[in-house]
């Protein structure tokens, strides 16, 4: 089991969860716009970092 690929999957899932949370906050017109903005940026960072880790890690058995 490749550790980088597993970590990339975890980061991707955390990014998706953060983006969904941010989306619900925006739709519900939550008053904490600064917090939602920060969470959305961090979620995007996690998501794209995880995707790049999964894509660029070679499977060597």
PyMOL commands that set and color helices and strands:
alter all, ss='L'
color gray80, all
select helices_A, chain A and resi 3-27+33-56
alter helices_A, ss='H'
color red, helices_A
deselect
rebuild
show_as cartoon
